[in-house]
Amino acid sequence: MFAHSDTLSVQQTGCKSLCMLTRRGVDPTFSNDLHTVKMVIRSMRSQPHDLIVQRWAVGTLLNHADRAHTCSWIVAQDGVQQVLLSMSHDDVLLERWACEVLVSLVAAGESICSVVREEGALKTIAASMRRHPRDVKMQLWGCVAMCGLTHHAPVGDTAVLEAVNEAMTRHSSNLPVQRFACLVLLNCSRQLRHGIALHSLELIIASMQTHPLDVDVQHTCCALLQNAARPKEFCERIGLLGGIGAVMTAMTDHSLNLNLQRFGCGALCNLSQCKQNQDRIRHASGVIAVGFSIHAHSRDWSVLGWGCTVLQRIVQTDFERDTISRCCVEAILDSLKSVKVGRVKESVCALLHNLSLSSEVCVNMTRLGCVPVLFEVMRDNMEDVKILCWVCAALVNHARFTPEAVGTRVVTDLVQRVMLRHPFSSLLHQWGCSFLDCLARSDELSAMIGDLGGVELVHWVTQKHLFNLKVQLCGFSALCFLTRLPGNVTWIDDVSGVDTVFDAMGAHDGDGVVQQRALRVLLNYVLGDARYVQCVRHRGLQLVVQAMAGHVTNAVIQWCGCALLQSLARTDFRSDVRGVGGITAVCNAMKAFVHDVHVQRWGCGALCNLADGSLEDGVVLVQLAMTQHKDPSVQAWGNMVLASEAAGAILGDAVVTFGELPFLADELSLIGTPELEEAPNVTTTVLGETFSHDNFFM
């Protein structure tokens, strides 16, 4: 063959003979011979247009390409370029053999694979596949070769994707073609903007529906959908195409396959970014499927993290929370103790917060030891603000339903230290204040919080986030309960703590809830320690009257304002209260809320301390209040007002005490926990965005 390299017939006969001789099991001497490789490549180079020479030469190389060292020989002799050039012949057998050669070369190692890739093998293979769309073996070996070439270096070439899509469309019932075509798309999906087209999504979902029992197709397609669902427009499209139902079916049919469960949870995690998809997952029994996946594979951090994220987003009702509680809460708590990945902890803690919104589930979680686990997570992750936010949020629910479990000095002190450690995290401070608020409903726990410096801490938080409305709401809600105990009021060593209340009233003068809670805190301070009377007199009187004038339809603000004016309108401060329009504010409140006993009670008390014979409308209002309400305080203070007006001088003071200021039911309903929408969003990027096989041969 070397001597007659220009003789076509010699080359044709020689290449065919070498192909026959080097077949596996015929003659091992020829099948492992460098000289043979050189001869056939030289023949291919000398006779590039002869189909017979090219076909049998490629067949000879195919017989040699089953070993790593012979693959290196082929590459060294420029055999890759010759194989690719031979594929320009429109011969299905030749092109099929050429694809098999490329598959063997790619499998020999990344260095050889990179050489094949750089020679433009992907486009050549795609062209061959599109020339012979009906040949199943051509499509199969083309997909296998592409799978290996895109394994370490994914590409978004349009021709490659079109060839794969056409193969999947024409051979939808052929399982091997579907397997490797899906793997090619999976590798290409790493480049999201160019890797997956909408048509490919339809084919992926159709492949899952056609081959529901093949675990390889199912878990590859789940990984594909996980990658494809990251952009919002693709996420919505997959939901419309039925991708969620396909993933749910795969997870149900192959519940013990770890890879499938991992990427099924990952796909649902990315798909659940859209509100419409959350509803689809919920209606497809996603709560049960994901719950059992976590239960069966709770030690796998990907399943745990992605699954908890899905559940945290879709679980809305107490029934669903109870379902998850019975299914996998115990496994989740057990796994949380050993989790090292921050995002997984974040996802798990977010789910625990969601589940604990149900009182029954919260009690069950407490019985299973949830609070000690949350305490350990908080103690071990003092620098991770997102994890701390979710832990505090979960502890808020436990403080609401099982305060005896979290109302300890150790837990409360740790929460307060966390709040101090992160002075700029408004969300963390919001939940921390809400936690203290829930515990402070008990006088015993309120005293403990005061002993730990909780009152000063809440004042510091409200001052730190003066213009954050939600922090102010939660902070003053906590102060409302904490300052009910006179002992807690004395924990502030100077009157600067009251300045934070004034600042908040000025910054949020249009928010009725902030105003009413701030007024209640001021009232508690004035009643708890006489030092605060002087402070409120200098700066707070005008703010109190402004709050009453600005919120004339808020009964709580009106009776809190009247009670404050009643407490301040004594001895030397009566002229100050009159000077800022206190009498007018009280009379307006009594006119607006004739049937509200609380407004009438504290209104009569305020007028009692201001009556000196100059009241006009006030007398009529007091008489009306005495007629409408048989409350002892209304009657007593009303009689004092009438007597003082008749005598033209104040005959006695009406004194407000803590015991006369119970919290109202409607006021308690306004003191709630932070809204869930403010919770940090959990993504899957840290857990892993893409999936690739260690070996693309399946």
KEMAR-170862 format. One line per field, with one value per residue (C-alpha): x, y, z; residue in three letters. Coordinates in Angstrom, 3 decimals, padded with zeros to 6 digits. Each point is the difference from the previous one (the first is absolute). Layout:
residues N
east X:... .
north Y:... .
up Z:... .
res ala:... .
END
This chain:
residues 698
east 000.000:002.898:001.660:-003.175:-001.611:-001.173:-001.657:-003.685:-000.795:002.955:-001.136:-003.581:000.982:002.608:-002.309:-002.744:002.451:001.366:-003.528:-000.834:003.267:-000.231:-003.492:-000.131:000.965:001.411:003.711:001.286:003.251:-001.624:-002.420:002.784:002.447:001.164:001.114:-003.578:-001.342:002.566:-000.856:-003.757:000.323:002.427:-002.501:-002.753:002.233:001.012:-003.517:-002.315:-002.781:-000.285:-002.873:001.293:003.414:-001.510:-002.576:002.405:002.703:-002.427:-001.057:003.648:000.440:-003.178:001.524:003.113:-001.788:-000.999:003.223:001.356:003.516:-001.302:-002.282:003.102:001.593:-003.027:000.152:003.758:-000.338:-002.611:-002.667:-002.712:000.045:-000.093:-002.969:-001.922:000.822:-001.223:-003.412:-000.619:-000.852:-003.719:000.280:-001.901:002.291:003.146:-001.427:-001.299:003.427:001.629:-002.272:000.955:003.686:-000.614:-001.837:002.996:002.411:-002.078:-000.169:003.801:000.519:-000.610:003.210:-001.051:-003.585:001.147:001.899:-003.107:-002.104:002.432:-000.066:-003.700:-001.414:-003.322:-001.071:001.135:-001.968:-003.066:000.175:000.206:-002.949:-002.114:000.966:-001.186:-002.917:-001.673:003.001:-000.360:003.602:001.322:-002.105:001.034:003.761:-000.258:-001.673:002.521:002.906:-001.593:-000.643:003.682:001.136:-002.320:000.694:002.839:-000.535:-003.706:-000.855:-003.090:000.424:-003.355:000.830:000.840:-003.227:-002.086:001.539:-000.694:-003.538:-000.666:001.353:-002.244:-003.020:000.452:001.058:-002.108:-000.592:003.682:001.283:003.799:-000.439:-002.126:002.544:002.981:-001.905:-001.190:003.569:001.160:-002.694:000.944:003.609:-001.071:-002.397:002.939:-000.107:-003.567:-000.419:001.047:-000.259:-003.679:-002.770:-003.692:-000.366:002.593:-002.064:-002.980:002.150:001.489:-003.419:-001.275:002.974:-000.810:-003.603:000.957:002.573:-001.333:001.689:003.520:001.768:002.873:-002.280:-002.022:002.842:001.835:-003.146:-000.600:003.524:-000.690:-003.188:001.814:002.531:-002.547:-002.401:002.380:-001.097:-003.509:-001.353:001.145:-001.332:-003.510:000.224:000.970:-002.986:-002.339:001.485:-000.704:003.556:-001.109:-002.251:002.808:002.426:-002.575:-000.676:003.721:000.510:-002.949:000.976:003.683:-000.182:003.119:002.315:002.156:001.113:-003.541:-001.305:002.867:-000.620:-003.760:000.104:002.422:-002.337:-002.996:002.085:000.739:-003.485:-001.583:001.399:-003.280:-003.226:-001.941:002.433:-000.319:-003.720:000.671:002.435:-002.464:-002.875:002.196:000.524:003.457:-000.106:-000.237:002.511:002.675:-000.678:000.586:003.105:001.453:-001.010:001.719:003.139:000.319:003.741:000.543:000.494:-001.210:-003.315:-000.319:000.808:-001.956:-002.922:-000.327:000.090:-002.868:-002.092:000.696:-001.384:-003.066:-001.272:-002.813:-002.644:000.117:-001.042:003.067:002.203:-001.422:000.687:003.653:000.233:-001.120:002.135:003.468:000.429:001.815:002.399:000.562:000.863:002.337:001.785:000.236:002.413:002.633:-000.546:003.091:-001.190:-001.386:-002.657:-001.353:-000.317:-001.724:-002.537:-000.692:-000.459:-002.333:-002.154:-000.026:-001.243:-002.790:-001.052:-000.023:-002.683:-002.462:-000.520:-000.449:003.059:002.002:-000.897:000.990:003.305:000.715:-000.649:002.509:002.694:-000.151:000.938:003.364:000.871:-000.823:002.031:003.033:-000.409:-000.141:002.996:002.087:-000.868:000.385:001.377:-002.595:-002.767:-002.434:000.130:-000.392:-003.043:-001.757:000.875:-001.364:-003.136:-000.516:000.623:-002.662:-002.612:001.207:-000.210:-003.617:-001.144:002.489:001.562:001.060:002.389:001.830:-000.544:003.316:002.846:002.376:-002.132:-001.075:003.545:001.249:-002.684:000.954:003.709:-000.772:-001.905:002.948:002.474:-001.713:-000.962:-000.905:-002.327:-003.493:-001.645:001.862:-000.936:-003.597:-000.263:002.043:-002.364:-002.972:001.527:000.375:-003.523:-001.496:001.889:-000.822:-003.714:000.902:000.943:002.549:001.723:-000.307:001.912:002.667:000.407:000.290:002.621:002.011:-000.103:-002.738:-001.709:003.168:000.665:-003.423:000.430:003.379:-001.496:-002.850:002.458:002.344:-002.773:-002.040:-001.528:-000.704:-003.713:-000.040:002.850:-001.853:-003.207:001.700:002.218:-002.808:-002.211:002.684:000.422:-003.760:000.231:003.464:-000.748:-003.215:002.194:001.210:003.187:000.857:-000.523:002.729:002.486:000.568:002.434:-000.853:-002.866:001.743:-001.949:-003.215:001.615:-000.125:-003.774:-000.239:002.232:-002.176:-003.205:001.499:001.377:-003.237:-002.675:-002.269:-000.025:-002.705:001.424:003.393:-001.706:-002.252:002.818:002.300:-002.679:-000.504:003.750:000.092:-002.944:001.786:003.113:-001.926:-001.848:003.086:002.448:-000.640:003.264:-001.619:-002.787:002.386:001.446:-003.393:-001.069:002.830:-000.183:-002.850:-003.084:-000.121:000.580:-002.834:-002.472:001.185:-000.513:-003.553:-000.769:001.542:-001.812:-003.505:-001.485:002.391:-001.609:003.141:002.016:-002.769:-000.301:003.768:000.357:-002.707:001.620:003.381:-001.462:-001.795:003.290:001.829:-002.765:000.824:001.553:002.454:-000.646:-003.671:000.842:002.292:-002.754:-002.453:002.613:000.445:-003.762:-000.466:-003.578:-001.058:001.654:-001.791:-003.374:000.395:000.827:-003.078:-002.207:001.351:-000.322:-003.094:-000.618:003.602:000.308:003.784:000.060:-002.734:001.738:003.390:-001.672:-001.890:003.198:001.925:-002.767:-000.157:003.626:-000.549:-003.429:000.167:-003.324:000.973:-001.317:-003.030:-000.430:001.888:-002.777:-002.558:002.266:000.610:-003.715:-000.608:002.722:-001.491:-003.361:001.350:002.450:-000.409:003.740:001.104:002.922:-002.227:-002.494:002.583:002.117:-003.082:-001.381:003.381:-000.082:-003.498:000.938:003.181:-001.858:-002.645:002.636:002.213:003.083:001.547:-001.145:002.164:002.227:-001.126:002.845:000.751:001.480:001.439:-002.849:-002.500:001.773:-000.640:000.919:-003.003:-000.782:000.021:003.320:001.532:-001.070:002.169:003.089:001.175:003.092:001.952:-001.465:001.359:000.580:002.997:001.769:003.249:-000.442:001.641:001.607:001.791:003.178:002.195:-001.259:000.921:-001.477:000.985:000.344:002.527:000.735:003.413:-000.270:-002.281:-000.393:-003.083 .
north 000.000:002.355:-000.917:000.524:002.895:001.556:-003.157:000.175:-003.689:-000.935:002.468:-001.214:-003.649:000.713:002.058:-002.613:-002.804:001.901:000.654:-003.684:-001.064:002.456:-000.980:-000.985:-003.640:-000.547:000.834:001.868:000.825:002.434:001.500:001.406:001.161:003.631:-000.807:-000.947:003.314:001.927:-001.890:000.584:003.683:000.450:-001.688:002.313:002.991:-001.174:-001.013:002.574:-000.289:-003.756:-001.311:-003.609:000.988:002.368:-002.507:-002.902:002.269:001.362:-003.568:-000.913:002.971:-001.019:-003.399:001.691:002.635:-002.287:000.634:003.236:-000.328:-000.719:003.062:002.044:-001.404:001.040:003.542:000.217:-001.031:002.706:-002.674:002.174:002.464:-002.814:-001.661:003.275:000.635:-003.467:000.835:002.401:-003.073:-000.661:-003.593:-001.054:-002.942:002.109:002.809:-002.413:-001.647:003.421:000.956:-003.228:000.859:003.438:-001.553:-002.213:002.933:002.178:-002.768:-000.333:003.157:003.731:000.900:-002.014:001.213:003.627:-000.703:-001.537:002.940:002.583:-001.679:000.869:-003.459:001.249:001.790:-002.895:-002.522:002.238:000.237:-003.797:-000.504:002.398:-001.745:-003.380:000.772:-003.403:-002.138:-000.833:-001.143:003.180:002.085:-002.068:000.147:003.659:000.773:-002.138:001.854:003.394:-001.029:-000.619:003.123:002.282:-001.642:002.258:002.905:000.629:001.946:001.770:-000.517:000.208:-002.753:-002.445:000.668:-000.239:-003.381:-001.322:001.341:-001.649:-003.312:000.150:000.910:-002.706:-002.779:000.783:-003.677:-001.008:-000.059:000.201:002.969:001.785:-000.698:001.472:002.810:001.135:-000.151:002.226:002.529:-000.233:000.841:002.872:001.321:001.346:002.936:001.010:002.871:-002.085:-003.607:-000.923:001.114:-000.190:-002.807:-001.995:000.357:-001.570:-002.909:-000.505:-000.194:-002.283:-002.299:-000.250:-000.836:-002.591:-001.817:000.280:-003.183:000.773:001.557:001.348:002.012:001.211:001.253:001.553:001.863:001.131:001.438:001.644:001.607:001.159:001.881:001.259:001.328:002.601:002.838:001.123:-000.219:-003.632:-000.775:001.098:-001.782:-003.331:000.212:000.605:-002.922:-002.486:-000.274:000.054:-003.012:-001.882:000.713:-001.012:-003.288:-000.739:000.669:-002.207:-002.906:000.039:001.055:-001.948:001.322:002.674:001.749:000.301:001.294:002.484:001.516:-000.324:002.139:002.369:000.361:000.680:002.478:002.100:-000.472:001.203:003.490:000.772:000.366:-001.919:-002.905:-000.059:-000.595:-002.701:-001.815:000.188:-001.343:-002.834:-001.312:001.515:000.380:-003.753:-000.894:002.405:-000.893:-003.701:000.844:001.867:-002.791:-002.643:002.036:002.468:-000.628:001.328:003.736:000.746:-001.798:001.593:003.547:000.035:-001.945:002.309:003.025:-001.435:-000.756:003.381:001.642:-002.166:-000.947:002.381:-001.780:-001.618:-003.297:000.065:000.931:-002.896:-002.334:001.041:-000.220:-003.611:-000.851:001.429:002.558:-002.467:-000.903:003.694:000.851:-002.965:000.995:003.667:-000.855:-001.199:002.378:002.051:001.907:003.430:000.128:-003.389:001.192:003.124:-002.035:-002.375:002.817:001.802:-003.130:-000.429:003.565:-000.684:-003.217:001.615:002.470:-002.760:-000.247:-003.795:-000.556:002.405:-001.961:-003.245:001.506:001.118:-003.540:-001.285:002.337:002.788:002.818:-001.492:-000.645:003.601:001.212:-001.974:001.287:003.588:-000.461:-001.633:002.543:003.330:001.661:-001.212:002.600:-001.900:-003.127:002.092:001.736:-003.294:-001.441:003.106:-000.220:-003.630:000.907:002.725:-002.648:-002.195:003.003:000.482:-003.614:-001.585:002.861:-002.381:-001.704:003.142:002.262:-000.804:002.330:-001.914:000.303:003.581:001.113:-001.605:001.769:003.337:-000.614:-000.805:003.278:001.927:-001.843:001.147:003.652:000.682:-002.933:001.456:-003.355:-001.750:002.786:-000.163:-003.693:000.410:002.679:-002.174:-002.864:002.214:001.305:-003.506:-000.922:003.296:-000.891:-001.932:002.223:-002.549:-000.158:003.768:000.463:-002.415:001.941:003.240:-001.576:-000.950:003.560:-000.617:003.388:001.933:-002.330:000.641:003.749:-000.273:-002.015:002.469:002.875:-001.895:-000.583:003.131:000.138:-003.731:-000.306:-003.717:000.240:002.825:-002.032:-003.067:002.022:002.046:-003.051:-001.592:003.200:000.132:-003.227:000.411:003.406:-001.178:-001.183:002.950:-001.947:000.043:003.750:000.603:-001.942:003.118:002.092:003.305:001.504:-000.355:-003.210:001.998:002.105:-002.986:-000.052:003.665:-000.531:-002.870:002.004:002.824:-002.289:-001.999:002.545:-001.409:-003.596:-000.574:-003.239:001.553:002.965:-002.093:-002.283:002.949:001.733:-003.146:-000.258:003.658:-000.622:-002.960:002.109:002.873:-002.351:-002.046:002.730:003.660:001.002:-000.443:002.476:002.924:-001.441:-000.540:003.478:001.687:-001.916:-002.468:002.111:001.467:-003.431:-001.517:002.685:-000.250:-003.777:000.416:002.669:-001.976:-003.278:001.024:-003.357:-002.139:-000.707:-001.455:003.135:002.130:-001.796:-000.380:003.720:000.868:-002.207:001.627:003.503:-001.043:-001.160:003.175:002.497:-000.038:002.569:002.215:-001.285:000.937:003.233:-001.861:-002.439:002.844:001.915:-002.741:-000.429:-002.961:000.881:000.261:-003.328:-001.752:001.491:-000.990:-003.560:-000.214:001.347:-002.491:-003.073:000.561:-003.732:-001.009:-000.413:000.248:003.324:001.340:-001.237:001.579:003.037:000.642:-000.563:002.521:002.617:-000.669:001.134:002.985:001.257:003.434:001.539:000.756:-003.167:000.486:-002.891:-002.171:000.090:-001.134:-002.821:-001.147:-000.040:-002.039:-002.444:-000.452:-000.703:-002.488:-001.912:-001.325:-000.566:000.937:002.104:001.910:000.713:001.003:002.163:001.478:001.125:001.564:001.916:001.328:000.973:001.754:001.924:001.065:001.136:001.619:-001.850:-003.466:-001.998:-003.113:-002.027:-003.018:-002.482:-002.672:-003.319:-003.028:-002.175:002.157:-000.399:-003.511:-000.783:-000.183:-002.963:002.139:001.469:-003.435:-000.916:002.805:-001.364:-002.705:-001.597:001.300:-000.733:-003.026:001.972:001.640:-003.328:-000.459:-001.807:-003.403:-001.091:-003.144:001.534:-000.955:-003.573:-000.454:001.276:-002.669:-003.739:-002.054:-003.717:-001.287:-002.342:000.851:-003.667:-001.359 .
up 000.000:000.717:-003.307:-002.022:001.885:-003.259:-001.322:000.903:-000.303:002.220:002.646:-000.120:000.299:002.655:002.235:-000.247:000.839:003.008:001.202:-000.163:001.605:002.888:001.061:003.621:000.473:-003.516:000.266:003.078:-001.792:-002.394:002.515:002.132:-002.653:-000.439:-003.539:-000.945:001.354:-002.020:-003.187:000.122:000.903:-002.878:-002.290:001.167:-000.641:-003.494:-001.126:001.675:-002.593:-000.249:002.064:000.125:001.349:002.539:001.230:000.556:001.406:002.565:000.781:000.605:002.352:001.793:000.679:001.426:002.081:002.832:001.962:001.462:-001.496:-003.520:000.302:000.737:-003.178:-002.049:001.368:-000.505:-003.670:-000.635:-000.160:001.567:-002.870:-002.561:001.714:000.025:-003.662:-000.919:001.482:-002.877:-002.108:-000.047:001.199:003.096:000.840:-000.301:002.103:002.613:000.305:000.165:002.912:001.773:-000.474:001.481:002.941:000.766:-000.338:002.303:002.596:-000.006:002.019:000.218:-001.854:-003.072:000.389:-000.132:-003.234:-001.559:001.167:-001.388:-003.428:-000.274:000.642:001.400:-003.162:-002.174:002.069:-000.034:-003.795:-000.319:002.333:-002.034:-003.266:001.305:002.334:-000.431:000.884:003.689:000.463:-001.610:002.363:002.997:-000.622:-000.931:003.325:001.913:-001.631:000.693:003.577:000.589:-001.850:001.981:003.346:001.124:-002.385:-000.645:-003.117:-001.186:-003.738:-001.754:-002.512:002.790:001.856:-003.160:-000.867:003.499:-000.008:-003.360:001.287:003.070:-002.111:-002.653:002.395:003.037:000.773:-000.183:003.549:-000.630:-002.345:002.595:002.741:-001.788:-001.670:003.436:001.277:-002.858:000.844:003.669:-000.764:-002.244:002.631:001.973:-002.384:000.756:-002.412:-002.990:001.112:000.196:-002.339:000.751:-002.562:001.932:003.159:-001.729:-001.158:003.473:001.627:-002.784:000.544:003.711:-000.799:-002.650:002.160:003.567:001.238:-001.200:002.947:-002.109:-002.258:002.961:002.168:-002.979:-001.022:003.582:000.071:-003.361:001.261:003.119:-002.127:-002.501:002.648:001.410:-002.356:000.866:-003.548:-000.295:003.460:-000.966:-003.356:001.557:002.309:-002.927:-001.966:002.795:001.298:003.624:-000.474:-001.756:002.856:002.608:-001.817:-000.214:003.716:000.895:-002.273:001.010:003.634:001.036:-002.705:001.623:-003.193:-001.279:003.342:000.197:-003.399:000.285:003.152:-001.750:-002.975:002.243:001.986:-003.080:-001.412:003.249:-000.587:-001.814:001.935:-002.670:000.243:003.768:-000.420:-002.621:002.305:002.867:-002.090:-001.323:003.560:000.086:003.764:000.472:-002.733:001.217:003.621:-000.644:-002.031:002.968:002.343:-002.150:-000.793:002.874:000.238:-003.514:000.301:-003.535:000.570:003.430:-001.134:-003.244:001.459:003.011:-002.298:-002.071:003.067:001.555:-003.133:-000.635:003.480:000.950:002.062:003.421:-001.584:-002.255:002.956:001.978:-002.942:-000.101:003.773:-000.024:-003.022:000.462:002.797:002.227:-002.846:-000.785:003.602:000.223:-003.220:000.917:002.801:-002.481:-002.949:-000.866:-003.093:000.899:-002.710:001.037:003.601:-001.234:-001.990:002.881:002.523:-002.432:-000.236:003.788:000.295:-002.491:001.724:003.439:-001.146:000.906:003.759:-000.038:-002.159:002.158:003.127:-001.733:-001.148:003.556:001.208:-002.594:001.307:-002.577:002.385:001.100:-003.659:-000.942:002.953:-001.192:-003.561:001.235:002.278:-002.748:-002.731:001.749:-003.159:-002.507:000.107:-002.234:002.112:003.157:-001.514:-000.704:003.406:001.728:-002.132:001.060:003.645:-000.273:-000.816:002.852:002.330:-001.091:000.415:002.425:001.995:002.751:-002.452:-001.113:003.003:001.640:000.866:-002.277:-003.148:000.700:000.710:-003.228:-002.063:001.553:-000.633:-003.632:-000.345:001.415:-002.208:-003.222:000.542:-003.642:-000.692:000.206:-000.773:002.795:002.427:-001.157:000.859:003.175:001.289:-000.944:001.997:003.079:-000.579:000.141:003.154:001.734:000.099:003.165:002.946:001.170:-003.391:-000.387:003.247:-001.222:-003.252:001.944:002.235:-003.121:-001.346:-002.527:000.465:-000.784:-002.955:-001.557:000.415:-001.721:-002.866:-000.596:-000.017:-002.356:-002.544:000.580:-003.481:-000.357:000.693:000.751:002.485:001.756:000.125:001.477:002.334:001.519:000.237:002.181:002.027:000.609:001.965:001.462:001.528:001.640:002.859:002.089:000.640:-003.691:-000.232:002.555:-002.064:-002.161:002.008:-001.681:-001.921:-003.372:-000.579:-000.320:-002.721:-002.328:000.458:-000.928:-003.043:-001.225:000.440:-002.042:-002.723:-000.392:000.824:-002.711:001.287:002.562:001.395:000.759:001.648:002.230:001.123:000.621:002.073:002.042:000.654:001.092:002.288:001.562:000.594:001.534:002.332:000.798:000.977:000.777:-001.693:-003.386:000.715:-000.358:-003.237:-001.576:001.048:-001.890:-003.268:000.032:000.684:-003.473:-001.580:002.030:-001.072:-003.630:000.037:001.309:-002.608:-002.851:000.734:001.074:-001.068:002.077:003.359:001.550:-000.775:001.451:003.319:000.348:-000.683:002.503:002.656:-000.644:000.256:003.165:001.526:-001.069:000.887:003.691:002.329:-001.895:-003.534:-000.495:-001.774:-002.402:-000.940:-000.569:-001.989:-002.628:-000.482:002.294:000.975:-003.654:-000.818:002.864:-000.895:-003.642:001.035:002.248:-002.795:-002.538:002.253:002.098:000.423:000.751:003.751:-000.028:-001.822:002.268:003.155:-000.720:-001.544:003.238:001.947:-002.105:000.298:003.728:000.316:-002.309:001.209:001.587:-000.990:-003.582:-001.647:-002.210:-002.429:002.450:002.550:-002.553:-001.143:003.562:000.729:-003.169:000.977:003.471:-001.590:-002.558:002.221:003.537:000.316:003.595:-001.242:-002.461:002.753:002.602:-002.255:-001.691:003.370:000.810:-003.315:000.697:003.543:-001.106:-002.690:002.482:002.517:-002.640:001.255:-000.129:002.974:-000.467:-002.327:-002.007:000.235:-002.642:001.196:-001.817:001.167:-001.845:-003.361:-001.310:-003.581:-002.261:-002.233:-003.138:000.991:000.427:-003.511:-001.363:001.687:-002.359:-001.432:-003.009:-003.411:-001.830:-003.201:001.634:000.412:-001.922:-003.286:-000.261:-003.292:-001.088:-001.381:002.944:000.092:-003.667:-003.214:-002.521:-000.196:-001.944:-000.123:000.978:-002.963:-002.876:-000.980:001.685 .
res met:phe:ala:his:ser:asp:thr:leu:ser:val:gln:gln:thr:gly:cys:lys:ser:leu:cys:met:leu:thr:arg:arg:gly:val:asp:pro:thr:phe:ser:asn:asp:leu:his:thr:val:lys:met:val:ile:arg:ser:met:arg:ser:gln:pro:his:asp:leu:ile:val:gln:arg:trp:ala:val:gly:thr:leu:leu:asn:his:ala:asp:arg:ala:his:thr:cys:ser:trp:ile:val:ala:gln:asp:gly:val:gln:gln:val:leu:leu:ser:met:ser:his:asp:asp:val:leu:leu:glu:arg:trp:ala:cys:glu:val:leu:val:ser:leu:val:ala:ala:gly:glu:ser:ile:cys:ser:val:val:arg:glu:glu:gly:ala:leu:lys:thr:ile:ala:ala:ser:met:arg:arg:his:pro:arg:asp:val:lys:met:gln:leu:trp:gly:cys:val:ala:met:cys:gly:leu:thr:his:his:ala:pro:val:gly:asp:thr:ala:val:leu:glu:ala:val:asn:glu:ala:met:thr:arg:his:ser:ser:asn:leu:pro:val:gln:arg:phe:ala:cys:leu:val:leu:leu:asn:cys:ser:arg:gln:leu:arg:his:gly:ile:ala:leu:his:ser:leu:glu:leu:ile:ile:ala:ser:met:gln:thr:his:pro:leu:asp:val:asp:val:gln:his:thr:cys:cys:ala:leu:leu:gln:asn:ala:ala:arg:pro:lys:glu:phe:cys:glu:arg:ile:gly:leu:leu:gly:gly:ile:gly:ala:val:met:thr:ala:met:thr:asp:his:ser:leu:asn:leu:asn:leu:gln:arg:phe:gly:cys:gly:ala:leu:cys:asn:leu:ser:gln:cys:lys:gln:asn:gln:asp:arg:ile:arg:his:ala:ser:gly:val:ile:ala:val:gly:phe:ser:ile:his:ala:his:ser:arg:asp:trp:ser:val:leu:gly:trp:gly:cys:thr:val:leu:gln:arg:ile:val:gln:thr:asp:phe:glu:arg:asp:thr:ile:ser:arg:cys:cys:val:glu:ala:ile:leu:asp:ser:leu:lys:ser:val:lys:val:gly:arg:val:lys:glu:ser:val:cys:ala:leu:leu:his:asn:leu:ser:leu:ser:ser:glu:val:cys:val:asn:met:thr:arg:leu:gly:cys:val:pro:val:leu:phe:glu:val:met:arg:asp:asn:met:glu:asp:val:lys:ile:leu:cys:trp:val:cys:ala:ala:leu:val:asn:his:ala:arg:phe:thr:pro:glu:ala:val:gly:thr:arg:val:val:thr:asp:leu:val:gln:arg:val:met:leu:arg:his:pro:phe:ser:ser:leu:leu:his:gln:trp:gly:cys:ser:phe:leu:asp:cys:leu:ala:arg:ser:asp:glu:leu:ser:ala:met:ile:gly:asp:leu:gly:gly:val:glu:leu:val:his:trp:val:thr:gln:lys:his:leu:phe:asn:leu:lys:val:gln:leu:cys:gly:phe:ser:ala:leu:cys:phe:leu:thr:arg:leu:pro:gly:asn:val:thr:trp:ile:asp:asp:val:ser:gly:val:asp:thr:val:phe:asp:ala:met:gly:ala:his:asp:gly:asp:gly:val:val:gln:gln:arg:ala:leu:arg:val:leu:leu:asn:tyr:val:leu:gly:asp:ala:arg:tyr:val:gln:cys:val:arg:his:arg:gly:leu:gln:leu:val:val:gln:ala:met:ala:gly:his:val:thr:asn:ala:val:ile:gln:trp:cys:gly:cys:ala:leu:leu:gln:ser:leu:ala:arg:thr:asp:phe:arg:ser:asp:val:arg:gly:val:gly:gly:ile:thr:ala:val:cys:asn:ala:met:lys:ala:phe:val:his:asp:val:his:val:gln:arg:trp:gly:cys:gly:ala:leu:cys:asn:leu:ala:asp:gly:ser:leu:glu:asp:gly:val:val:leu:val:gln:leu:ala:met:thr:gln:his:lys:asp:pro:ser:val:gln:ala:trp:gly:asn:met:val:leu:ala:ser:glu:ala:ala:gly:ala:ile:leu:gly:asp:ala:val:val:thr:phe:gly:glu:leu:pro:phe:leu:ala:asp:glu:leu:ser:leu:ile:gly:thr:pro:glu:leu:glu:glu:ala:pro:asn:val:thr:thr:thr:val:leu:gly:glu:thr:phe:ser:his:asp:asn:phe:phe:met .
END
